[in-house]
Amino acid sequence: MDSRFGSSLGRGLAAMLVLLAALLSSPVAAMPDHARIHPTPCLRADTGGQTEADILSGSVPLDCGARQTRHGRGDFWVLLSGFSVTGSAEEPFVLRTASVWQDAVRLHILYADGFTAQVLSTSASTSPRIRPGAFIQYDLPVRSAPITAIVAHVQGSANVRGVLFSPEILPKSEAARRDLALTALYAGFLGLCLALLCYNLMMWAVMRRRFQIAYCAMLVAMMAYAFSSSGALAWVWPAIDNNDRLRINYGLLTLVVAAAIAFVRHFFEARIIPRWVLRLTRVATVTSLAATAAMVALAPWRIALLDTANSLALGALLFCAIPMIAFARIRRSRFLTVFLIAWAAPFLFAVIRVIANLGLLPPSFWIDNSTVMAMSAEALLSAVAIAYRIRLLSDERDSARASETLARLIAETDPVTGIANRRAFLAAAIGARVPQRLLLLHIDGFKEINDRIGHDGGDEVLRIVAETAQHFAPRDAPVARLGGIEFAILLPAQSAESFSPALLLERVRTAPMPSGIKVTVSIGIAEGPVATEDDWTSLYRDADRARYRASRDGGGRFRINLAQLA
């Protein structure tokens, strides 16, 4: 990476990181702690026969530990207590929980005066309660007495992440501010992805590189996942069952990872990644897609096993990036540094999430929803990697074009005189649709010239004759050294009368030559079609006969093939 691009890259990364920090440090994080209550959920499996009164009275044991998932799937009672909040018509309170797989939730809301209110929500009716970030929001009825406890009866909980996961009680106005901040975050992310998608599709239309298509596929999958996981899908499709929306999330997340690994595979040079790694990646991709398809189709049957299999398959797919990066380092890929800058954070986020999904880290809402942060970082930083990759490709293309142009120029240029050679002349001449006039020039007495002034002087004579012929001919008329001391000029027959061969003879005769010698040429002229190679052969033969007569008659003159022109 050159120093100028390196400094530009540094400034670009700094600006992007500031933007990313601004997106993630929204009013959600800035909300004062006293406005939010995080009650510890205490739960018990519903074995039948219990009521909310039993849960509130403490007559049955409850588990208030952090790991709700150890209880497995089923129906549960969950107690939220240890707080007291009083809402008003102007400032009611709400309960928010993270969206998890469950069939129904019935809230029993206990007030200090002994009154109990109930709120029921099923997976089929949850969509209107979905807020930005896929929080489920329950409005808590307002009474003069404070709320002191909430008992939730959860039916059909998969308990993969938790039964009542990350519960939070806060004023509705604070919830609205959070909604606004998260909406801005997701809208900014979707807008960024859309802009990158349009840009890279346009670049793909020009460059046609596989990594660009893989990157565009990843952007589309990321946008779809963000649209679904943010809760926006539920607003657009209010009738969707929330559990079905979670199925969609599983599928889209796997597509994001699969497209990302495909992008990595095609991002590095073709020689970098061994075939066995590519085969391993294909197997891991198919396995991951199959595990996700099973999760989507079969859940909630054996959902814990299906979720573990899906997480392991995603982990294996992510693991494929490690040998790719290792071989990129071993084989000295030019793109490794910028790739690591762009992808280190997203890769780390993804690995942490897989580890958490396997139960090796305690459940956390932020880990479970780290995807948007990882995708934001990836979308911002990978744009730098894409831009650098495209820059190098452009440089390679320009270098190849320059080399091709130079090679073609060398192949079509006479090395002594610098004008076109026979090959280039024939390519330009053959195929003309109108009759042409061919002027063949031979330098008279060239052997004696070489003997007198040497070969270097002879080469200079060749260059001067070539330059004189080029200046004499029209700008678009082919002029070439056909070989040895023979030159050719091709003119359209209809305009050839305006170019006098006598004038060309005079210009060669008076041109300053090495050692002050005088040089003359003999010119043979013929006219005819040059549509085919046979036409060219015939025209050349006629002009050569005329040139031979000019040389035989003493040189320094021109002759025209009169029979051919008759």
C-alpha positions in Angstrom: 0.0 0.0 0.0 1.6 3.3 -1.0 2.0 6.1 1.6 -0.5 8.4 0.0 -3.2 5.8 -0.1 -2.2 4.7 3.4 -2.8 8.1 4.8 -6.1 8.5 2.9 -7.1 5.1 4.3 -6.3 6.2 7.8 -8.3 9.3 7.5 -11.2 7.4 6.0 -11.2 4.8 8.7 -11.1 7.4 11.4 -14.1 9.2 9.9 -16.0 5.9 9.5 -15.3 4.9 13.1 -16.5 8.2 14.4 -19.7 7.7 12.3 -20.1 4.2 13.7 -19.6 5.4 17.3 -22.2 8.1 16.7 -24.7 5.6 15.4 -24.1 3.2 18.3 -23.8 5.8 21.1 -27.4 7.0 20.6 -29.9 8.2 23.2 -30.4 4.5 24.0 -27.1 4.4 25.8 -27.4 7.9 27.1 -30.7 7.3 28.9 -30.4 7.9 32.6 -30.3 4.7 34.8 -33.0 6.0 37.2 -35.5 6.0 34.4 -35.2 2.3 33.8 -35.9 -0.6 36.1 -34.3 -4.0 35.4 -36.1 -6.5 37.7 -34.5 -9.9 38.1 -36.8 -12.6 36.6 -37.4 -15.5 39.0 -39.0 -18.5 37.3 -40.6 -21.9 37.9 -41.7 -24.5 35.4 -45.5 -24.8 35.2 -46.1 -28.3 36.4 -49.9 -27.7 36.6 -52.0 -26.6 39.6 -50.1 -23.3 40.3 -51.7 -19.9 40.1 -50.3 -16.4 40.1 -51.3 -16.1 43.8 -49.0 -19.1 44.6 -46.1 -17.4 42.8 -46.7 -14.1 44.6 -47.1 -15.7 48.0 -43.8 -17.4 47.9 -45.3 -20.8 48.7 -43.5 -22.4 45.7 -39.7 -22.2 45.2 -38.5 -19.9 42.3 -35.2 -19.9 40.5 -33.7 -16.4 40.3 -30.4 -17.5 38.7 -29.1 -15.9 35.6 -29.3 -19.0 33.4 -33.0 -19.5 32.6 -32.1 -21.9 29.7 -31.1 -24.8 32.0 -34.8 -25.4 32.6 -35.4 -26.4 29.0 -38.5 -25.7 26.9 -42.1 -25.7 28.2 -44.5 -23.5 30.1 -43.3 -21.2 32.9 -44.2 -18.8 35.7 -42.0 -15.8 35.9 -42.0 -13.3 38.8 -40.8 -9.7 38.5 -40.6 -7.9 41.8 -38.6 -5.6 44.0 -39.8 -2.4 42.5 -42.6 0.2 42.8 -43.7 2.5 40.0 -46.7 4.7 39.6 -47.8 5.8 36.2 -50.0 8.5 35.1 -52.2 9.3 32.1 -49.4 11.7 31.0 -46.5 9.3 31.8 -47.5 5.7 31.8 -45.0 2.9 32.3 -44.3 0.0 29.9 -42.7 -3.4 30.3 -40.2 -4.4 27.5 -38.7 -7.7 26.9 -36.6 -9.1 24.1 -38.4 -11.1 21.4 -37.9 -14.8 22.0 -39.7 -18.0 20.8 -42.9 -18.4 22.8 -46.6 -19.2 22.1 -48.3 -16.9 24.5 -47.6 -14.6 27.5 -50.3 -13.6 30.1 -49.1 -10.8 32.4 -50.7 -10.5 35.9 -49.9 -7.0 37.1 -50.2 -6.5 40.9 -50.8 -3.1 42.4 -50.2 -2.0 46.0 -53.9 -1.8 46.7 -54.3 -5.5 45.9 -55.8 -5.1 42.4 -54.5 -7.3 39.6 -54.7 -6.4 35.9 -54.1 -8.8 33.1 -52.5 -8.4 29.6 -52.5 -11.3 27.1 -50.3 -11.6 24.1 -49.9 -14.6 21.7 -47.3 -15.1 19.1 -50.0 -14.5 16.4 -51.0 -11.2 18.0 -47.5 -10.0 19.1 -46.6 -8.0 15.9 -48.4 -4.7 17.0 -46.3 -4.8 20.2 -43.0 -5.1 18.4 -40.9 -2.0 18.8 -37.6 -1.0 17.0 -34.9 -3.5 18.0 -37.5 -6.3 18.2 -38.5 -5.4 21.7 -41.9 -6.6 22.8 -43.7 -3.7 24.6 -46.6 -4.2 27.0 -48.5 -1.1 28.2 -49.0 -1.3 32.0 -52.5 0.0 32.9 -52.5 3.2 35.0 -53.9 3.3 38.5 -53.4 5.5 41.4 -51.7 2.7 43.3 -48.2 1.8 42.3 -47.3 -1.4 40.6 -45.3 -3.7 42.9 -44.9 -7.0 41.0 -45.7 -8.6 37.7 -46.2 -12.4 37.2 -45.9 -13.7 33.7 -47.4 -17.0 32.6 -45.4 -18.0 29.5 -46.7 -20.9 27.4 -44.7 -22.8 24.7 -41.4 -21.2 25.5 -38.5 -22.6 23.5 -36.1 -21.2 26.2 -33.2 -21.1 23.8 -32.1 -17.6 25.0 -34.4 -17.3 28.0 -38.1 -17.4 29.1 -38.6 -13.7 29.8 -35.4 -12.3 28.4 -34.0 -8.9 29.4 -37.2 -7.5 31.1 -37.2 -3.7 31.6 -39.7 -1.3 33.1 -39.5 2.3 31.9 -41.6 5.4 31.2 -43.3 5.3 27.9 -41.7 8.6 26.9 -38.3 7.1 27.5 -39.3 4.1 25.4 -40.4 6.5 22.6 -37.0 8.2 22.7 -35.3 4.8 22.5 -37.5 3.9 19.6 -36.5 7.0 17.8 -32.8 6.4 18.4 -33.0 2.7 17.2 -35.1 3.7 14.2 -32.3 6.2 13.2 -29.7 3.5 13.7 -31.5 0.9 11.6 -32.5 3.5 9.0 -28.9 4.8 8.8 -27.6 1.2 8.4 -30.2 0.3 5.7 -29.4 3.6 3.8 -25.6 2.8 4.1 -26.2 -0.7 2.7 -28.4 0.5 -0.1 -25.8 3.1 -1.1 -23.0 0.5 -1.1 -25.2 -1.9 -3.0 -25.9 0.6 -5.8 -22.2 1.6 -6.0 -20.9 -2.0 -6.1 -23.5 -3.0 -8.7 -22.4 -0.2 -10.9 -18.7 -1.2 -10.4 -19.6 -4.8 -11.1 -21.2 -3.8 -14.4 -17.8 -2.4 -15.4 -15.3 -4.8 -13.8 -17.3 -8.1 -13.6 -15.4 -9.5 -10.5 -16.9 -12.3 -8.5 -16.2 -10.8 -5.1 -18.4 -7.8 -6.1 -21.4 -10.1 -6.7 -20.7 -11.9 -3.4 -20.5 -8.5 -1.6 -23.7 -7.3 -3.2 -25.4 -10.6 -2.1 -24.2 -10.1 1.4 -25.5 -6.5 1.5 -28.9 -7.7 0.3 -29.0 -10.4 3.0 -27.8 -7.9 5.6 -30.6 -5.5 4.7 -33.2 -8.2 4.8 -31.9 -9.5 8.1 -31.9 -6.0 9.6 -35.4 -5.4 8.3 -36.7 -8.5 9.9 -34.7 -8.5 13.2 -35.3 -4.8 13.8 -39.1 -5.5 13.9 -39.8 -3.6 10.8 -41.2 -6.7 9.1 -43.8 -7.0 11.8 -45.0 -3.4 11.1 -45.2 -4.0 7.4 -46.9 -7.4 7.9 -48.9 -7.1 11.2 -50.5 -10.5 10.7 -47.2 -12.4 10.8 -46.7 -14.8 13.7 -43.7 -13.6 15.8 -42.3 -17.2 15.9 -42.4 -17.2 12.1 -40.5 -13.9 12.0 -37.9 -15.6 14.2 -37.7 -18.4 11.7 -37.0 -15.8 9.0 -34.3 -14.3 11.1 -32.5 -17.7 11.4 -32.6 -18.1 7.6 -31.4 -14.6 6.8 -28.6 -14.6 9.3 -27.2 -17.8 7.8 -27.4 -16.2 4.3 -25.5 -13.2 5.6 -22.7 -15.5 6.9 -22.6 -17.6 3.8 -22.4 -14.6 1.5 -19.7 -13.1 3.7 -17.6 -16.3 3.4 -18.2 -16.3 -0.3 -16.9 -12.7 -0.4 -13.8 -13.7 1.5 -13.2 -16.6 -0.8 -13.3 -14.4 -3.9 -11.7 -11.3 -2.4 -8.1 -12.6 -2.4 -6.2 -13.4 -5.5 -7.0 -16.6 -7.3 -3.6 -18.2 -6.4 -4.0 -17.6 -2.7 -6.5 -20.1 -1.4 -5.8 -23.8 -1.9 -8.5 -26.0 -3.5 -9.0 -28.1 -0.3 -9.9 -24.9 1.6 -12.4 -24.0 -1.1 -13.9 -27.5 -0.9 -14.1 -27.2 2.9 -15.9 -23.9 2.5 -18.4 -25.4 0.1 -19.1 -28.3 2.5 -19.5 -25.9 5.5 -21.8 -23.6 3.5 -24.1 -26.5 2.4 -24.1 -27.9 6.0 -25.0 -24.5 7.5 -27.8 -24.0 5.0 -29.1 -27.5 5.7 -29.0 -26.9 9.5 -30.8 -23.6 9.1 -33.4 -25.2 6.8 -34.1 -27.8 9.5 -34.4 -25.2 12.1 -36.8 -23.1 10.0 -38.9 -26.1 9.0 -39.0 -28.2 12.2 -39.0 -25.8 15.1 -40.2 -25.9 17.8 -39.7 -29.7 17.6 -36.4 -30.4 19.4 -35.6 -26.7 19.1 -32.7 -26.7 21.5 -30.9 -29.4 19.5 -31.8 -27.7 16.2 -30.5 -24.3 17.6 -27.3 -25.9 18.7 -26.8 -27.6 15.4 -27.4 -24.3 13.6 -24.9 -22.5 15.8 -22.3 -25.2 15.3 -22.8 -25.1 11.6 -22.4 -21.3 11.5 -19.3 -21.6 13.7 -17.8 -24.1 11.2 -18.6 -21.8 8.4 -16.9 -18.9 10.2 -14.0 -21.1 10.9 -13.4 -21.4 7.1 -12.2 -17.8 7.2 -9.2 -18.7 9.3 -7.3 -20.9 6.8 -8.2 -18.4 4.1 -6.6 -15.6 6.1 -3.6 -17.9 7.0 -2.9 -18.7 3.4 -3.3 -15.0 2.5 -0.5 -14.3 4.9 1.7 -17.2 3.9 1.3 -16.4 0.2 1.7 -12.7 0.7 -1.7 -11.4 -0.6 -1.6 -7.7 -1.3 -5.1 -7.4 0.1 -4.6 -9.0 3.6 -3.9 -5.8 5.6 -6.9 -3.9 4.4 -9.1 -7.0 4.7 -8.1 -7.5 8.4 -8.8 -3.8 9.1 -12.3 -4.1 7.6 -13.3 -7.5 8.9 -11.6 -8.0 12.3 -14.5 -6.5 14.3 -17.4 -8.1 12.4 -15.6 -11.5 12.6 -15.1 -11.1 16.4 -18.7 -10.1 16.9 -19.9 -13.2 14.9 -17.6 -15.5 16.9 -18.8 -14.1 20.2 -22.4 -14.6 19.2 -21.9 -18.2 18.2 -20.1 -18.9 21.5 -23.0 -17.3 23.4 -25.5 -19.3 21.3 -23.7 -22.5 22.4 -24.2 -21.5 26.1 -20.5 -20.9 26.7 -21.3 -17.3 27.7 -24.1 -16.0 29.9 -27.2 -14.8 27.9 -27.0 -11.2 27.0 -29.4 -9.0 25.0 -26.5 -7.1 23.5 -24.6 -10.2 22.4 -27.8 -11.7 21.0 -28.4 -8.4 19.1 -24.8 -7.7 18.2 -25.4 -8.4 14.6 -26.5 -4.9 13.7 -23.3 -3.5 15.3 -21.2 -6.1 13.5 -23.0 -5.4 10.2 -22.6 -1.6 10.7 -18.9 -2.0 11.3 -18.6 -4.4 8.4 -20.6 -2.2 6.0 -18.5 0.9 6.9 -15.1 -0.7 7.0 -15.4 -3.2 4.2 -16.2 -0.3 1.8 -12.6 0.7 2.3 -11.4 -2.9 1.5 -13.6 -2.9 -1.6 -12.4 0.5 -2.7 -8.7 -0.6 -2.3 -9.3 -3.9 -4.1 -11.0 -2.0 -7.0 -8.1 0.5 -7.1 -5.6 -2.3 -7.4 -7.7 -4.0 -10.1 -7.9 -0.7 -12.0 -4.1 -0.3 -11.7 -3.7 -3.9 -13.0 -6.1 -3.3 -15.8 -4.4 0.0 -16.8 -1.0 -1.7 -16.7 -2.3 -4.6 -18.8 -3.8 -2.2 -21.3 -0.5 -0.3 -21.5 1.5 -3.5 -22.0 -1.0 -4.6 -24.6 -0.8 -1.3 -26.4 3.0 -1.3 -26.2 3.2 -4.9 -27.5 0.8 -4.1 -30.4 2.8 -0.9 -31.2 6.0 -2.9 -31.3 4.4 -5.6 -33.4 3.1 -3.1 -35.9 6.0 -0.6 -36.0 9.1 -0.7 -38.1 12.0 -0.5 -35.5 14.3 1.6 -37.7 12.0 4.3 -39.1 9.2 4.3 -36.5 6.4 4.2 -39.1 4.0 1.3 -39.7 5.5 -2.1 -40.9 4.1 -4.4 -43.6 1.8 -6.2 -41.1 0.1 -2.9 -39.9 0.0 -1.5 -43.5 -1.9 -4.6 -44.8 -4.3 -4.6 -41.9 -5.2 -1.0 -42.6 -5.2 -1.3 -46.4 -7.1 -4.6 -47.1 -10.8 -4.2 -47.0 -11.1 -0.7 -48.5 -14.5 -0.3 -50.3 -13.4 2.3 -52.9 -10.5 2.0 -55.4 -7.1 2.9 -54.1 -3.9 4.4 -55.6 -0.7 2.6 -54.4 2.7 4.4 -54.5 5.7 2.1 -54.1 9.0 3.9 -53.3 12.5 2.3 -53.6 15.7 4.2 -52.6 18.0 4.4 -55.6 21.6 3.1 -55.1 21.2 2.2 -51.4 24.1 -0.3 -51.4 26.5 2.5 -52.5 25.0 4.8 -49.8 25.7 2.2 -47.1 29.2 1.7 -48.4 29.9 5.4 -48.4 28.4 6.6 -45.1 28.1 3.3 -43.2 25.1 1.4 -41.8 24.2 4.0 -39.2 24.1 6.6 -41.9 22.0 4.3 -44.1 19.5 3.9 -41.2 19.3 7.6 -41.0 18.6 7.9 -44.7 15.7 5.3 -44.2 14.3 7.4 -41.4 14.4 10.7 -43.5 12.7 9.0 -46.5 10.0 7.6 -44.2 9.5 11.0 -42.5 9.3 12.7 -46.0 6.7 10.2 -47.2 4.7 10.6 -44.1 4.6 14.4 -44.4 3.6 14.1 -48.1 0.7 11.7 -47.5 -2.7 12.8 -46.0 -3.0 12.3 -42.3 -5.2 9.3 -42.5 -3.4 7.6 -45.4 -1.4 4.4 -44.6 2.3 4.9 -44.9 4.7 2.0 -44.2 8.1 0.5 -44.8 7.3 -2.8 -46.4 10.8 -4.1 -45.9 14.4 -3.3 -46.9 14.4 -0.1 -49.0 10.7 -0.3 -50.1 8.1 2.1 -48.8 4.4 2.3 -49.6 1.7 5.0 -49.6 -2.0 4.2 -50.1 -4.4 7.0 -51.2 -8.0 6.9 -52.2 -8.0 7.0 -56.0 -10.6 9.7 -56.2 -8.5 12.2 -54.3 -5.0 11.0 -55.4 -4.7 13.5 -58.2 -4.1 16.3 -55.6 -0.9 14.6 -54.4 1.8 14.9 -57.0 4.4 12.1 -57.1 6.8 14.7 -58.7 6.5 16.8 -55.6 7.4 13.8 -53.4 10.4 13.1 -55.6 11.6 16.7 -55.2 11.1 16.6 -51.4 13.2 13.5 -51.1 15.9 14.9 -53.4 16.2 18.2 -51.4 15.9 16.6 -48.0 19.1 17.1 -45.8 20.9 13.8 -45.7 23.8 12.5 -43.6 27.3 13.6 -44.9 25.5 15.9 -47.4 24.8 13.2 -49.8 21.9 13.4 -52.3 19.3 10.6 -52.3 16.7 9.9 -54.9 13.8 7.4 -55.0 12.0 5.6 -57.8 8.2 5.5 -57.5 5.8 3.0 -59.1 2.0 3.8 -59.2 -1.0 1.6 -59.8 -4.7 1.8 -59.0 -7.3 -0.8 -58.2 -9.5 -2.3 -55.5 -8.0 -3.6 -52.2 -11.1 -5.4 -50.8 -9.3 -8.8 -50.5 -5.8 -10.1 -50.2 -5.9 -11.2 -53.9 -6.8 -7.6 -54.8 -3.8 -6.4 -52.8 -1.5 -8.9 -54.5 -2.6 -7.8 -57.9 -2.3 -4.1 -57.1 1.1 -4.5 -55.6 2.4 -6.5 -58.6 1.2 -3.7 -61.0 2.8 -0.9 -58.9 6.0 -2.9 -58.6 6.2 -3.3 -62.3 5.9 0.4 -62.7 8.5 1.0 -60.0 10.9 -1.4 -61.8 10.6 0.7 -65.0 11.3 3.9 -63.0 14.5 2.3 -61.6 15.5 0.9 -65.0 15.1 4.4 -66.6 17.7 5.8 -64.2 15.8 6.4 -60.9 14.7 9.6 -59.4 11.4 9.5 -61.3 8.0 7.9 -61.2 6.1 5.6 -63.6 2.4 4.7 -63.7 1.0 1.3 -64.8 -0.8 2.8 -67.8 -2.5 -0.5 -68.8 -3.9 -0.9 -65.3 -5.2 2.6 -65.3 -6.8 2.4 -68.7 
